[in-house]
Amino acid sequence: MAENMIAAFKTACRALVLPRRTGQADASDPATPVVVAGMFRTGSGLGRAATACVSAIRRHGVTVHAVDLSEALGQVDASAQIALSEMPETRSGTLILFANPPEVIRALTVLGIRRWQDWRLIGAWAWELPKAPSQWRETSRFFSEVWVPSQFVADAVRPVSEAPVAVVPHHVPPPPPELLESPWDEGQRPFTCLLMGDGRSSFHRKNVKEGLLMFRSAFPERRDVKLIIKCRNTSESPQVRAELEALVADDDRMSLLDETLDYDDMLRLMSRCDVLLSPHRAEGFGFGLAEAMSLGLAVVATGWSGNLDFMPEGTSVLLPYTMETVEDPDRIYPTSRAVSWAKADMQAGVAALQFLHSDPEARRTLGRRAAEHIRKALDGSAYFRQLGWQPSSAERNHSDAGT
């Protein structure tokens, strides 16, 4: 108890020297230097989002400093995919911080941001439920604005944010050409489905077990099919891991891959699959879904929450669902009668998998539409627009992409 009180006191003291929003920043010509801070050495969604943001801004010719907070925030499980920088020694600039409110005070403290400085502070947040925690209101006071990746997250965050909230979708870089040349190798391997889950983001929310059962129900006896269950952080949910291992053990068509892959390795894994299956209960955005679509995979996903922003009709198979009260046995999300999420229809998922297996041409057509849509919809220009950079100012700040 005493230790908790001391920790809370220290946090409160740190917050006293952190900045407070004085009004909406003028985005007509954003202050330099531009810094993106986040967990660049983790495979989490926010970590990948920070990397994608830096890549997109650099591609537009703007100098951007990528400052890593992985160690400070206790999330180091991968290699950085971009060149990293030290925090610039300046009293002003534009900082885009990819960290949710519980980590913000620690992050700003480590970065050296103080109240008497003049930074344009942008918080890049993610959330997966229809209502964001009310405690986030206090944290929002540090920021000039808050960016969220989908309209779903915006609707959740706006009621608890005193800073303006803007929808700025994540960037999904074009895949390496070699992964697009022969993504299926049809005839040389089984029809392959991919499921993904993360122990730090709730296996129950990702609905991994239900997806496994969809696959089994769709193909009870076929031998020309395969399911890869890609997981990470299963040590956070040992009971879930035990259940998955037991289900996989008696079916050699299924395999469990439990590790964090670097971005390129993850793309290579996806490129060897035909379908990404995601009967999720909720997504704030759905990075894996967008990445799979960019590779030309057919994506079967629940037709609810943040993924709808980049999955219009004709680019994927959206599953019908019913709503149910949030109850998370993984205890990542609190149980609440006032908040609901989706339960994907099992039989619709079974039918979708059977159809995509039976009609390779329809599967390929769906994948081509998906890849083309992602290339246009998630090209990274949203960061550029929200920062307020005009072509002339981008030219003034042009530099080598490795900065």
GUTOR-408846 format. One record per residue (C-alpha): residue number from 0; x, y, z. Coordinates in steps of 0.02 Angstrom, whole numbers. Layout:
> NUM|X|Y|Z
...
This chain:
> 0|0|0|0
> 1|138|122|50
> 2|234|84|-110
> 3|80|119|-216
> 4|53|286|-128
> 5|234|336|-156
> 6|223|288|-340
> 7|63|389|-361
> 8|144|539|-275
> 9|295|531|-391
> 10|182|522|-544
> 11|84|673|-484
> 12|245|771|-456
> 13|306|729|-632
> 14|142|787|-706
> 15|162|960|-626
> 16|306|1004|-742
> 17|225|935|-900
> 18|141|1050|-1026
> 19|-42|1095|-1033
> 20|-141|1131|-1190
> 21|-172|1317|-1213
> 22|-275|1303|-1373
> 23|-280|1213|-1539
> 24|-113|1223|-1628
> 25|-99|1316|-1792
> 26|-69|1178|-1919
> 27|-37|1296|-2065
> 28|152|1275|-2050
> 29|200|1152|-1913
> 30|348|1188|-1802
> 31|511|1097|-1831
> 32|594|985|-1786
> 33|464|850|-1810
> 34|484|706|-1686
> 35|390|541|-1685
> 36|413|451|-1520
> 37|353|275|-1486
> 38|396|94|-1459
> 39|493|59|-1618
> 40|564|-105|-1549
> 41|401|-195|-1517
> 42|278|-289|-1627
> 43|127|-207|-1545
> 44|0|-110|-1646
> 45|57|58|-1578
> 46|237|12|-1612
> 47|200|-32|-1792
> 48|96|126|-1808
> 49|241|236|-1751
> 50|357|153|-1878
> 51|229|175|-2017
> 52|206|358|-1973
> 53|393|393|-1985
> 54|407|300|-2150
> 55|263|396|-2226
> 56|323|568|-2172
> 57|501|534|-2231
> 58|435|477|-2398
> 59|356|649|-2418
> 60|528|727|-2400
> 61|509|793|-2222
> 62|646|774|-2093
> 63|581|674|-1946
> 64|669|611|-1791
> 65|615|438|-1731
> 66|644|428|-1543
> 67|626|255|-1465
> 68|533|231|-1301
> 69|527|41|-1303
> 70|646|16|-1158
> 71|575|159|-1056
> 72|400|85|-1072
> 73|456|-94|-1047
> 74|414|-163|-1219
> 75|567|-225|-1311
> 76|531|-381|-1413
> 77|587|-343|-1591
> 78|713|-245|-1694
> 79|684|-69|-1755
> 80|641|-64|-1940
> 81|694|116|-1966
> 82|841|228|-1918
> 83|821|297|-1743
> 84|873|466|-1672
> 85|907|551|-1507
> 86|781|679|-1444
> 87|831|849|-1519
> 88|896|975|-1392
> 89|771|1112|-1428
> 90|633|1200|-1333
> 91|503|1189|-1472
> 92|447|1082|-1615
> 93|311|956|-1660
> 94|302|793|-1563
> 95|189|648|-1614
> 96|185|528|-1467
> 97|124|351|-1502
> 98|79|299|-1324
> 99|-87|274|-1238
> 100|-131|382|-1086
> 101|-65|262|-951
> 102|110|282|-1025
> 103|104|467|-1069
> 104|176|545|-910
> 105|322|424|-911
> 106|351|454|-1097
> 107|347|645|-1088
> 108|461|642|-937
> 109|589|532|-1025
> 110|582|643|-1179
> 111|618|797|-1074
> 112|459|891|-1122
> 113|419|1026|-994
> 114|284|1156|-964
> 115|395|1304|-1002
> 116|437|1240|-1175
> 117|337|1271|-1333
> 118|303|1103|-1417
> 119|153|1060|-1522
> 120|107|896|-1438
> 121|4|766|-1532
> 122|-54|610|-1445
> 123|-78|457|-1557
> 124|-196|341|-1463
> 125|-280|174|-1493
> 126|-429|90|-1409
> 127|-534|-61|-1453
> 128|-699|-34|-1361
> 129|-843|87|-1397
> 130|-803|187|-1239
> 131|-630|246|-1189
> 132|-583|254|-1003
> 133|-641|414|-917
> 134|-467|430|-838
> 135|-399|477|-1009
> 136|-476|652|-993
> 137|-337|713|-878
> 138|-202|650|-996
> 139|-284|736|-1145
> 140|-243|904|-1065
> 141|-60|883|-1109
> 142|-95|882|-1297
> 143|-134|1007|-1433
> 144|-231|870|-1521
> 145|-259|683|-1519
> 146|-246|572|-1672
> 147|-342|408|-1683
> 148|-337|282|-1826
> 149|-523|257|-1860
> 150|-694|335|-1840
> 151|-734|197|-1716
> 152|-593|253|-1600
> 153|-639|436|-1626
> 154|-816|402|-1565
> 155|-744|316|-1411
> 156|-613|448|-1370
> 157|-701|614|-1405
> 158|-813|605|-1249
> 159|-659|589|-1137
> 160|-539|708|-1224
> 161|-523|895|-1196
> 162|-406|905|-1345
> 163|-475|900|-1523
> 164|-481|724|-1593
> 165|-438|691|-1776
> 166|-455|530|-1875
> 167|-284|497|-1952
> 168|-277|318|-2019
> 169|-116|221|-2006
> 170|-4|202|-2156
> 171|21|29|-2232
> 172|179|32|-2339
> 173|176|-57|-2507
> 174|243|-235|-2486
> 175|410|-282|-2565
> 176|383|-326|-2749
> 177|453|-501|-2727
> 178|310|-544|-2608
> 179|182|-493|-2739
> 180|255|-587|-2887
> 181|196|-760|-2834
> 182|104|-742|-2668
> 183|10|-906|-2674
> 184|118|-1038|-2758
> 185|-44|-1129|-2791
> 186|-29|-1313|-2824
> 187|129|-1326|-2719
> 188|52|-1310|-2546
> 189|-116|-1327|-2457
> 190|-249|-1192|-2450
> 191|-181|-1095|-2300
> 192|-274|-989|-2174
> 193|-193|-874|-2046
> 194|-258|-826|-1873
> 195|-168|-700|-1761
> 196|-174|-656|-1576
> 197|-76|-565|-1441
> 198|-78|-604|-1255
> 199|-56|-419|-1215
> 200|-205|-372|-1319
> 201|-327|-510|-1265
> 202|-343|-674|-1358
> 203|-527|-668|-1314
> 204|-548|-502|-1406
> 205|-458|-573|-1557
> 206|-570|-727|-1539
> 207|-431|-846|-1588
> 208|-514|-1003|-1520
> 209|-675|-967|-1616
> 210|-574|-944|-1775
> 211|-491|-1112|-1749
> 212|-661|-1193|-1728
> 213|-723|-1107|-1887
> 214|-580|-1185|-1983
> 215|-615|-1358|-1912
> 216|-800|-1346|-1949
> 217|-767|-1286|-2126
> 218|-646|-1428|-2165
> 219|-681|-1575|-2048
> 220|-596|-1704|-2159
> 221|-504|-1614|-2300
> 222|-315|-1641|-2307
> 223|-276|-1503|-2432
> 224|-297|-1364|-2304
> 225|-188|-1288|-2168
> 226|-211|-1166|-2023
> 227|-69|-1063|-1948
> 228|-106|-984|-1779
> 229|19|-842|-1759
> 230|30|-784|-1578
> 231|142|-681|-1467
> 232|152|-653|-1279
> 233|61|-815|-1238
> 234|150|-812|-1070
> 235|26|-676|-1023
> 236|-116|-803|-1047
> 237|-50|-978|-1001
> 238|-225|-1052|-997
> 239|-259|-994|-1175
> 240|-93|-1064|-1233
> 241|-133|-1232|-1154
> 242|-303|-1236|-1239
> 243|-230|-1193|-1408
> 244|-91|-1322|-1391
> 245|-220|-1455|-1347
> 246|-329|-1412|-1496
> 247|-181|-1411|-1616
> 248|-101|-1570|-1547
> 249|-228|-1690|-1623
> 250|-238|-1606|-1794
> 251|-80|-1602|-1899
> 252|-161|-1478|-2019
> 253|-143|-1343|-1886
> 254|15|-1265|-1815
> 255|47|-1141|-1674
> 256|183|-1010|-1703
> 257|221|-920|-1540
> 258|348|-782|-1567
> 259|368|-600|-1614
> 260|418|-581|-1795
> 261|504|-431|-1872
> 262|397|-337|-1998
> 263|478|-416|-2152
> 264|463|-591|-2079
> 265|281|-560|-2038
> 266|247|-506|-2216
> 267|335|-661|-2281
> 268|226|-770|-2171
> 269|69|-684|-2234
> 270|124|-700|-2415
> 271|125|-890|-2395
> 272|-59|-888|-2346
> 273|-220|-875|-2444
> 274|-339|-809|-2313
> 275|-325|-705|-2155
> 276|-466|-751|-2036
> 277|-513|-626|-1901
> 278|-676|-660|-1808
> 279|-628|-522|-1687
> 280|-744|-451|-1556
> 281|-674|-276|-1583
> 282|-533|-186|-1673
> 283|-475|-7|-1652
> 284|-397|-17|-1824
> 285|-336|-190|-1874
> 286|-158|-174|-1936
> 287|-143|-358|-1978
> 288|-301|-352|-2083
> 289|-238|-203|-2183
> 290|-66|-281|-2208
> 291|-142|-443|-2269
> 292|-253|-348|-2391
> 293|-101|-252|-2456
> 294|-23|-421|-2500
> 295|-177|-476|-2595
> 296|-243|-601|-2468
> 297|-429|-632|-2451
> 298|-479|-568|-2279
> 299|-627|-638|-2182
> 300|-667|-525|-2034
> 301|-805|-471|-1918
> 302|-904|-330|-1997
> 303|-893|-214|-1846
> 304|-775|-85|-1769
> 305|-621|6|-1834
> 306|-580|-110|-1980
> 307|-735|-50|-2074
> 308|-644|112|-2116
> 309|-533|20|-2242
> 310|-639|-132|-2285
> 311|-778|-72|-2401
> 312|-891|-195|-2490
> 313|-801|-296|-2622
> 314|-629|-291|-2540
> 315|-657|-425|-2406
> 316|-783|-544|-2331
> 317|-869|-461|-2183
> 318|-954|-579|-2060
> 319|-1122|-540|-1981
> 320|-1125|-531|-1792
> 321|-1227|-508|-1635
> 322|-1181|-391|-1493
> 323|-1138|-455|-1319
> 324|-1081|-377|-1155
> 325|-893|-359|-1137
> 326|-826|-499|-1029
> 327|-641|-531|-1053
> 328|-569|-684|-965
> 329|-396|-620|-1012
> 330|-433|-468|-902
> 331|-360|-344|-1026
> 332|-528|-256|-1037
> 333|-642|-229|-886
> 334|-810|-315|-881
> 335|-948|-188|-907
> 336|-1135|-205|-934
> 337|-1131|-34|-1016
> 338|-1010|-85|-1155
> 339|-1036|-214|-1291
> 340|-933|-294|-1427
> 341|-969|-412|-1571
> 342|-985|-599|-1582
> 343|-953|-656|-1761
> 344|-1075|-780|-1836
> 345|-993|-952|-1837
> 346|-1089|-1024|-1984
> 347|-1055|-871|-2091
> 348|-870|-891|-2058
> 349|-878|-1076|-2103
> 350|-967|-1037|-2265
> 351|-842|-900|-2310
> 352|-693|-1016|-2289
> 353|-777|-1153|-2390
> 354|-818|-1031|-2531
> 355|-641|-959|-2539
> 356|-568|-1134|-2542
> 357|-684|-1191|-2681
> 358|-663|-1039|-2795
> 359|-481|-987|-2817
> 360|-523|-859|-2951
> 361|-648|-770|-2836
> 362|-515|-773|-2700
> 363|-385|-695|-2814
> 364|-508|-561|-2875
> 365|-550|-515|-2696
> 366|-365|-504|-2654
> 367|-326|-391|-2803
> 368|-466|-272|-2755
> 369|-405|-270|-2576
> 370|-225|-231|-2622
> 371|-276|-90|-2738
> 372|-390|-14|-2608
> 373|-260|-17|-2470
> 374|-129|58|-2585
> 375|-240|210|-2610
> 376|-332|224|-2443
> 377|-183|199|-2325
> 378|-45|284|-2424
> 379|12|393|-2278
> 380|-52|558|-2347
> 381|-166|579|-2196
> 382|-15|619|-2085
> 383|43|746|-2212
> 384|-126|832|-2219
> 385|-152|833|-2030
> 386|20|908|-2000
> 387|-30|1049|-2117
> 388|121|1031|-2227
> 389|106|1111|-2397
> 390|220|1058|-2541
> 391|325|1215|-2522
> 392|359|1183|-2337
> 393|397|1000|-2373
> 394|529|1057|-2497
> 395|604|1175|-2368
> 396|620|1029|-2248
> 397|679|900|-2375
> 398|816|784|-2315
> 399|885|610|-2333
> 400|754|478|-2287
> 401|872|402|-2160
> 402|868|555|-2046
